[in-house]
């Protein structure tokens, strides 16, 4: 056993290549993880060593030792976190668990704020999503149902009923769900069932004010095979899905479509895909396929059927997950060869990390692209990585920005220049008066 563990420990701590930096790692199996948009907090679920049950661990950016841990019998399959890390939702074999004020919790204060009613089945990986402010939660994965919780931060207790729901035909399982940043738009993808219906991508608008049973605003039957992942833009107006059988589909003007306007705006060539993500404005789309990473820029204005990708990066194995930052400047992908790849939006490979000891099947990126969380299965592990690249704030219009240290060096000369200008103005005024 000692001989087996030694190379595993050595392999895990190998750092990524510069300028990336390994901030921390935690050697525990990961079923799912989520990084807050500000890059400061990580929520992850997986079983403790040698245990068949799972626990939620909540971390800060500075350490792989959890700030707090919640353990409960039964497996957690999924987790989601709000933009600032204050709200966390996790799904197990039948319920949603929700923690308010998550980042101010202590090891002695880990009980969830509320738990849902029994939703009838496991809330699987990619079947749980939360709004940026943490006040709206959507779940699926229990079979044919989609479940939505409004006002999540104000709820407390157990057996909390959902605000609204929708059920597809029996036998049609919902495999993926996503929510807009404000919680007002929801998209879900289902599997294909030859005896019942084709796979579908369903869309709800005004989700925050709906209640009871809610038929989707529109539902597309474009996918010909199981939908394994979906994404919606921050404003809810653009939707994309990944089809494990053959295709990426994209719908523009999503919130203005009617029940009859369900045909996709564009789709890719027929290649099996496994993961998808998009920039916050919906204009950049990244997808992971059986043979590599695909990227479309200017996605909102594309119309081809099929539509060629802007660039492709071949990988030696199936791509398991992808993640893109808000601006669409930086993105990551992971594959079955146990590598993580980090790109810019031109297709430039900024760095490659691996091979890791096990397959990195789940990724989560900060809004600026500067931080990346990586989760693998089996023996290890969770990694938090500073990518070495991030989207910078826009520069001031009509001027230029200087680093703080350079500005400090120049300040005495700026003061002298301003004094000279003031003296000149004063002298000119005196001459005019004389």
C-alpha positions in Angstrom: 0.0 0.0 0.0 2.8 2.4 0.8 4.4 1.7 -2.6 1.1 2.5 -4.3 0.5 5.8 -2.4 3.9 7.3 -2.8 3.8 7.9 -6.6 0.2 9.1 -6.3 1.2 11.8 -3.8 4.2 12.8 -5.9 2.2 13.1 -9.1 -0.6 15.1 -7.6 1.6 18.0 -6.4 3.3 18.6 -9.7 2.5 22.2 -10.5 1.2 23.5 -13.8 3.6 25.3 -16.1 4.2 29.0 -15.6 2.6 31.5 -15.6 -0.1 29.2 -14.1 0.3 28.5 -10.4 -1.1 25.7 -8.2 -2.8 27.5 -5.3 -3.8 24.3 -3.5 -5.0 20.8 -3.9 -7.1 18.5 -1.7 -6.7 14.7 -2.3 -10.3 13.6 -2.2 -12.6 12.2 -4.9 -14.7 14.8 -6.6 -18.2 14.3 -7.9 -18.8 17.9 -8.7 -17.3 21.3 -7.8 -18.2 25.0 -8.4 -16.0 28.1 -8.2 -17.5 31.5 -7.3 -17.3 34.1 -10.1 -15.0 36.2 -8.0 -12.6 33.3 -7.8 -12.5 33.4 -4.0 -14.5 30.3 -2.9 -14.9 26.7 -4.0 -17.7 24.3 -3.1 -17.1 20.6 -3.9 -18.9 17.3 -3.2 -17.4 13.8 -3.0 -16.9 10.9 -0.6 -14.4 11.0 2.2 -11.6 8.4 1.8 -13.1 4.9 2.2 -16.6 6.2 2.7 -19.6 5.4 0.4 -21.4 8.6 1.4 -20.4 12.1 0.4 -19.7 15.4 2.0 -19.8 19.1 0.9 -16.5 21.0 1.5 -16.4 24.8 1.3 -12.9 26.3 0.6 -11.4 29.7 0.4 -8.9 30.7 -2.2 -5.9 30.6 0.1 -6.0 27.0 1.4 -7.0 23.5 0.5 -8.1 22.9 4.1 -11.9 23.5 4.0 -13.4 26.4 5.9 -16.2 24.1 6.8 -17.5 20.7 5.9 -21.0 19.2 5.9 -21.4 15.4 6.0 -24.7 13.6 5.4 -25.5 10.0 4.6 -26.3 9.4 0.9 -24.4 10.7 -2.1 -24.2 14.3 -3.2 -24.0 14.4 -7.0 -24.0 18.1 -7.8 -23.2 21.5 -6.4 -23.7 25.2 -7.4 -22.4 28.4 -5.9 -23.4 32.1 -6.2 -21.2 34.7 -7.8 -19.7 35.9 -4.4 -19.8 32.5 -2.7 -22.5 33.4 -0.2 -25.1 30.9 -1.5 -24.4 27.2 -2.1 -26.8 24.5 -3.3 -26.1 20.8 -3.4 -28.1 17.9 -4.7 -28.2 14.3 -3.4 -30.2 11.3 -4.2 -33.6 13.0 -3.7 -33.2 16.5 -2.2 -31.7 20.0 -2.7 -29.7 21.3 0.2 -29.2 25.1 0.5 -26.7 27.1 2.6 -27.2 30.9 3.0 -24.3 33.0 4.2 -22.0 30.2 3.3 -18.8 32.2 3.3 -19.3 33.3 6.9 -20.1 29.8 8.2 -17.8 28.1 10.8 -17.1 24.4 11.5 -19.7 24.4 14.2 -22.4 26.0 11.9 -22.7 23.8 8.9 -26.4 22.7 8.8 -28.2 23.7 5.6 -30.5 26.7 5.8 -33.2 24.6 4.1 -33.8 21.3 2.3 -36.3 20.6 -0.4 -39.1 18.2 -0.6 -38.3 14.8 -2.0 -37.8 15.4 -5.7 -38.1 11.8 -6.7 -34.6 10.9 -7.7 -30.9 12.0 -7.8 -30.0 15.6 -8.8 -27.1 14.6 -11.0 -24.0 16.3 -12.3 -25.0 19.3 -14.6 -28.5 19.2 -13.2 -28.2 22.0 -10.7 -27.8 25.8 -11.3 -28.0 29.0 -9.2 -28.4 32.7 -10.1 -25.5 35.1 -9.5 -27.2 36.5 -6.3 -28.0 33.0 -5.0 -31.7 33.7 -4.8 -32.9 31.4 -7.5 -32.2 27.7 -8.0 -33.1 25.2 -10.7 -32.7 21.5 -10.6 -33.3 18.4 -12.8 -31.9 14.9 -13.1 -34.6 13.1 -11.1 -36.3 11.8 -14.3 -38.6 13.9 -16.5 -38.9 16.9 -14.1 -37.5 20.5 -13.9 -37.9 22.2 -10.4 -37.4 25.9 -9.7 -37.0 27.7 -6.4 -37.5 31.4 -6.1 -36.5 33.4 -3.0 -34.0 30.8 -2.0 -32.2 33.1 0.5 -35.3 33.8 2.4 -36.4 30.1 2.9 -35.6 27.9 5.9 -36.5 24.6 7.3 -37.1 21.2 5.7 -39.4 19.8 3.0 -39.5 23.2 1.2 -41.8 23.0 -1.9 -40.6 24.2 -5.2 -42.0 27.4 -6.7 -42.8 25.9 -10.1 -42.1 22.7 -12.0 -42.5 21.0 -15.4 -42.6 17.3 -16.3 -41.8 15.8 -19.7 -43.4 12.5 -20.7 -42.5 9.5 -18.6 -39.4 7.9 -19.8 -37.8 11.2 -21.0 -35.1 12.2 -18.6 -33.8 15.7 -18.1 -30.0 15.5 -18.3 -28.8 19.2 -18.0 -30.1 22.6 -16.9 -28.8 26.2 -16.8 -30.1 29.5 -15.5 -29.4 33.1 -16.5 -27.4 35.3 -14.2 -30.5 37.1 -12.9 -32.5 33.8 -12.6 -35.2 34.9 -15.0 -34.4 32.4 -17.8 -34.0 28.7 -17.6 -33.0 26.1 -20.2 -33.1 22.3 -19.9 -32.0 19.4 -22.2 -33.5 15.9 -22.4 -32.4 12.5 -23.7 -33.7 10.9 -26.9 -36.2 8.1 -26.5 -37.2 6.4 -29.8 -40.4 5.1 -28.3 -41.6 8.4 -26.9 -40.1 11.5 -28.5 -36.9 13.1 -29.8 -34.5 14.8 -27.5 -35.5 18.4 -26.6 -34.2 21.7 -25.5 -36.8 23.6 -23.5 -36.8 27.3 -22.5 -38.7 29.3 -19.8 -38.8 33.1 -19.6 -39.9 35.3 -16.7 -39.0 32.3 -14.5 -38.7 34.4 -11.3 -42.5 35.2 -11.4 -43.9 31.9 -12.5 -45.6 29.4 -10.2 -47.2 26.0 -10.2 -47.0 23.9 -13.4 -45.2 25.8 -16.2 -45.1 24.8 -19.9 -41.9 26.0 -21.6 -42.1 29.2 -23.7 -40.7 27.1 -26.5 -39.2 23.7 -27.0 -37.0 22.6 -29.8 -36.8 19.2 -31.3 -33.6 19.9 -33.2 -31.4 17.5 -31.3 -31.3 14.0 -32.7 -29.5 12.4 -29.7 -29.1 12.8 -26.0 -28.6 16.4 -24.9 -25.7 16.2 -22.3 -25.1 19.9 -21.6 -26.8 23.3 -22.1 -25.9 26.9 -21.6 -27.8 30.2 -21.6 -26.4 33.8 -21.8 -26.5 36.2 -18.9 -29.4 38.1 -20.5 -31.3 34.9 -21.4 -31.3 35.7 -25.2 -28.9 33.0 -26.4 -29.0 29.3 -25.8 -26.6 26.4 -26.8 -26.7 22.7 -26.3 -24.3 19.8 -26.8 -25.6 16.6 -28.3 -23.6 13.4 -27.4 -24.7 11.9 -30.7 -23.6 14.5 -33.2 -24.1 18.2 -32.8 -23.9 21.6 -31.1 -27.1 23.7 -31.6 -27.5 27.4 -31.0 -30.7 29.5 -30.7 -30.5 33.3 -31.0 -33.3 35.7 -29.9 -34.3 33.0 -27.4 -36.5 35.2 -25.2 -38.5 36.6 -28.2 -39.3 33.2 -29.7 -42.8 31.8 -29.7 -44.0 28.2 -29.3 -43.8 27.7 -33.0 -40.3 29.3 -33.5 -38.2 26.4 -32.3 -35.7 25.7 -35.1 -32.1 26.4 -34.2 -30.3 29.5 -35.6 -27.2 27.4 -36.5 -25.6 24.1 -35.7 -22.2 22.4 -36.0 -21.0 19.6 -38.2 -22.1 16.1 -37.0 -19.5 15.2 -34.4 -20.3 13.7 -30.9 -20.0 16.4 -28.2 -19.9 16.1 -24.5 -19.8 19.6 -23.0 -20.6 23.2 -23.8 -20.2 26.7 -22.3 -20.6 30.3 -23.6 -19.5 33.8 -22.7 -21.8 35.9 -20.7 -23.0 37.7 -23.8 -23.5 34.5 -25.8 -21.1 35.6 -28.5 -18.4 33.0 -27.8 -19.1 29.3 -27.6 -16.7 26.5 -26.6 -17.6 22.8 -26.9 -15.8 19.6 -26.1 -16.0 16.7 -28.5 -14.7 13.2 -29.1 -11.8 14.5 -31.0 -11.0 17.9 -29.5 -12.0 21.4 -28.5 -14.2 23.5 -30.8 -14.8 27.3 -30.6 -17.2 29.7 -32.4 -16.6 33.5 -32.2 -19.4 35.9 -33.2 -21.9 33.2 -32.4 -24.8 35.6 -32.1 -24.7 36.4 -35.8 -23.9 33.0 -37.3 -26.6 31.3 -39.4 -24.9 28.2 -41.1 -26.3 24.7 -41.1 -23.7 23.4 -40.5 -21.6 26.3 -39.2 -17.8 25.8 -39.3 -15.9 26.5 -36.1 -13.6 29.5 -35.8 -10.9 27.2 -34.5 -10.4 23.6 -33.3 -7.7 22.1 -31.0 -7.3 18.4 -31.4 -6.9 16.3 -28.3 -5.7 12.7 -27.9 -8.8 11.7 -26.0 -12.5 12.6 -25.5 -13.0 16.1 -24.0 -14.9 15.8 -20.7 -15.6 19.4 -19.8 -15.1 23.0 -20.9 -15.3 26.4 -19.2 -15.1 29.9 -20.5 -14.8 33.2 -18.7 -17.5 36.0 -18.9 -15.8 38.0 -21.6 -15.0 35.0 -23.7 -11.2 35.8 -23.6 -10.0 32.7 -21.9 -11.2 29.1 -21.6 -10.2 25.7 -20.4 -10.9 22.1 -21.4 -10.1 18.7 -20.0 -9.8 15.3 -21.6 -9.5 11.6 -21.0 -5.7 11.7 -21.5 -5.7 13.4 -18.1 -4.7 16.9 -19.4 -6.2 20.3 -18.8 -5.7 22.8 -21.6 -6.0 26.6 -21.3 -6.6 28.8 -24.4 -7.2 32.4 -25.5 -10.0 33.2 -27.8 -7.8 33.0 -30.9 -7.1 29.3 -30.2 -3.6 29.9 -28.7 -2.7 27.3 -26.2 -1.4 29.3 -23.2 -0.5 26.2 -21.1 -1.2 22.5 -20.7 -1.3 20.8 -17.3 -0.8 17.0 -16.9 -1.0 14.2 -17.1 -2.9 14.3 -13.8 -3.2 11.1 -11.8 -6.9 10.7 -12.8 -9.2 12.2 -15.5 -10.2 15.8 -14.8 -13.9 15.6 -15.7 -15.2 18.8 -14.1 -14.0 22.4 -14.5 -15.2 25.8 -13.2 -13.6 29.2 -14.1 -13.8 32.6 -12.5 -15.5 35.5 -14.4 -12.2 37.1 -15.2 -10.5 33.8 -16.2 -7.8 34.3 -13.6 -8.8 31.2 -11.5 -9.6 27.7 -12.5 -11.0 24.9 -10.3 -10.4 21.3 -11.5 -12.0 18.1 -10.2 -11.0 14.5 -10.8 -12.5 11.2 -9.7 -11.1 8.2 -7.9 -8.2 8.7 -5.5 -7.6 12.5 -6.1 -8.2 15.4 -6.3 -9.4 19.0 -6.3 -7.0 21.6 -7.6 -7.3 25.4 -7.5 -5.1 27.1 -10.1 -4.2 30.7 -10.8 -4.2 30.7 -14.6 -1.7 33.5 -15.1 -4.1 35.2 -17.5 -7.3 37.3 -16.9 -9.5 39.8 -18.6 -8.5 43.3 -17.5 -11.0 46.1 -16.7 -11.7 48.4 -19.6 -9.4 51.4 -19.9 -10.7 54.9 -19.2 -12.1 56.5 -22.4 -9.8 59.3 -23.7 -6.9 58.6 -21.4 -4.5 55.9 -20.3 -3.9 53.9 -17.2 -0.6 53.6 -15.3 0.3 51.0 -12.7 0.2 52.4 -9.2 4.0 52.2 -8.6 4.8 54.1 -11.8 2.1 56.7 -10.9 3.8 57.2 -7.5 7.2 57.8 -9.2 5.7 60.4 -11.6 3.6 62.2 -9.0 6.3 64.8 -7.9 6.9 65.7 -11.6 3.1 66.0 -12.1 2.9 68.3 -9.1 5.7 70.5 -10.5 4.0 70.6 -13.9 0.7 71.6 -12.4 2.4 74.3 -10.3 4.1 75.7 -13.5 0.8 75.8 -15.3 -0.9 77.6 -12.4 1.9 80.1 -12.3 1.7 80.8 -16.0 -2.1 81.3 -15.8 -1.6 83.7 -12.9 1.1 85.7 -14.7 -1.0 86.0 -17.8 -3.9 87.2 -15.8 -1.7 89.9 -14.1 -0.4 91.1 -17.4 -4.0 91.5 -18.7 -4.9 93.5 -15.6 -1.9 95.8 -15.9 
